[in-house]
Amino acid sequence: MTTDNARPAPPTIAAGTAALNILSDEALMQRVGVGDQPAYSVLVERHLGRNLGFAVRVLGDRADGEEVMQEAFLNLWRGAANWQPGGARFTTWFYRVVLNLCIDRQRKRRGRHVPLEDAGELADGRQSADAGIHDRQVRQRIDGALAELPERQREAISLCYLQGLSNKEAAAVLQVNIKALESLLTRGRAALKQHLAPLRTEVSGVAQ
């Protein structure tokens, strides 16, 4: 049997994956473990966008986030044969993979900070140019406030409020208990409220 390290680079997105879309992530991982390239493509299509957004918010830089996702999916491809079903859900496991890579990257470039200008979806193109600029500025202010949080608080806020994970799932990703996660969320929300107080004042002034 071919070893993980000897496996070729992961495939590009393959055609003909529609029939695989009904399968669970866990079933797809089992297929990837035996070299099923279309199954790998479906996992990339399902999970790239949300995990990229998470990585960008944690790291504060889109280019770094994209590199993390390339590495995360490469790790997925190479390690799928050793993945064990029946443990953590695939989504929880993969968020943990992405988070670990983000932490590694943060350690390598400690002290560097880039505002999260590209995180999340852009404003609807049907809006006026002025409204689009305003929405983008508001988003940057919010992302900037998020980037000012301590790392663990930022990770907890991102997982629960931006990625939509339950407290139980987020705790599993962060490898803490529920009480510790709730403490991170409480402190993170309080810090965000303080950081964003000027923004709320500006919005109230515009509305009057």
VENJOJO-V260497 format. One record per backbone hydrogen bond with DSSP energy under -0.5 kcal/mol. NH is the residue of the N-H (numbers start at 0). CO is the residue of the C=O. E is the energy in kcal/mol with one decimal. If there is no record, write none. Layout:
# VENJOJO-V260497
((NH CO E) (NH CO E))
This chain:
# VENJOJO-V260497
((5 2 -0.6) (6 3 -1.5) (19 16 -1.6) (20 16 -0.6) (20 17 -1.4) (22 19 -1.8) (27 23 -2.3) (28 24 -2.4) (29 25 -1.6) (30 26 -1.6) (31 27 -2.7) (32 28 -2.1) (33 30 -1.1) (34 31 -2.3) (35 30 -2.1) (36 34 -1.0) (39 35 -1.5) (40 36 -2.2) (41 37 -1.9) (42 38 -1.9) (43 39 -2.2) (44 40 -2.4) (45 41 -2.3) (46 42 -2.2) (47 43 -2.1) (50 46 -1.5) (51 47 -2.6) (52 48 -2.2) (53 49 -1.9) (54 50 -2.6) (55 51 -2.6) (56 52 -2.0) (57 53 -2.3) (58 54 -2.5) (59 55 -2.7) (60 55 -0.6) (64 60 -2.0) (65 61 -2.6) (66 62 -2.0) (67 63 -2.4) (68 64 -2.1) (69 65 -2.0) (70 66 -2.1) (71 67 -2.8) (72 68 -2.5) (73 69 -1.7) (74 70 -2.6) (75 71 -2.2) (76 72 -2.4) (77 73 -2.4) (78 74 -2.4) (79 75 -1.1) (81 78 -1.4) (82 79 -1.2) (84 82 -0.6) (86 83 -0.8) (92 88 -2.6) (93 89 -3.0) (94 90 -2.4) (95 91 -1.8) (96 92 -1.8) (97 93 -2.6) (98 94 -2.9) (99 95 -2.6) (100 96 -1.9) (101 97 -2.3) (102 98 -2.6) (103 99 -2.3) (104 100 -2.2) (105 101 -2.6) (106 102 -2.1) (107 103 -1.4) (108 104 -1.5) (109 106 -0.7) (111 108 -2.0) (116 114 -2.0) (118 115 -0.5) (126 123 -2.0) (131 127 -2.5) (132 128 -2.4) (133 129 -2.4) (134 130 -2.7) (135 131 -2.2) (136 132 -2.3) (137 133 -2.5) (138 134 -2.6) (139 135 -2.4) (140 136 -2.1) (141 137 -2.4) (142 138 -3.0) (143 139 -2.7) (144 140 -2.1) (145 141 -2.4) (146 142 -2.3) (147 143 -0.9) (147 144 -0.5) (148 145 -1.3) (153 149 -2.6) (154 150 -2.6) (155 151 -2.2) (156 152 -2.8) (157 153 -2.5) (158 154 -2.4) (159 155 -2.4) (160 156 -2.5) (161 156 -0.9) (161 157 -0.9) (162 157 -1.9) (164 158 -2.6) (169 165 -2.9) (170 166 -2.4) (171 167 -1.8) (172 168 -2.2) (173 169 -2.6) (174 170 -1.0) (175 170 -2.2) (180 176 -2.2) (181 177 -2.8) (182 178 -1.8) (183 179 -2.1) (184 180 -2.5) (185 181 -2.5) (186 182 -2.4) (187 183 -2.4) (188 184 -2.9) (189 185 -2.0) (190 186 -2.2) (191 187 -2.5) (192 188 -2.5) (193 189 -1.8) (194 190 -2.6) (195 191 -2.6) (196 193 -0.9) (199 195 -2.1) (200 196 -1.9) (201 197 -2.1) (202 198 -2.5) (203 199 -2.4) (204 200 -2.1) (205 201 -2.0) (206 202 -2.0) (207 203 -1.2))
